[in-house]
């Protein structure tokens, strides 16, 4: 069984729309919190880390 967790940034102001992740030793699973039974995206841990770091460097779009 996967241990899914939702972002701490998810809240009522954004309609609780966000992604959930399930960390594993070798990879990270990602899914849409609104559609948890649909397909998941799986990234290796180094790829997920690079993805998060790229998001942190990108300008805000809101």
C-alpha positions, 0 to 999 in steps of 0.5 A: 500500500502506498503512503500518499501525502498532500502538499501542505500548501493545499488549502481552501483558497485553491479548492484543495486542488493539488498533487499527492506524492508517495515516496519510495526508496528509489522513486516518487509516485505522483497523482492528482488529488482530485482523481486518485484512482487514475494513472500515476506519474513515477519518477526516479528520486534524482529526477524528482529532485531535479524537477522540484529544484527547477520549479523552485527556480522558475518565476511564479505564474500567479 
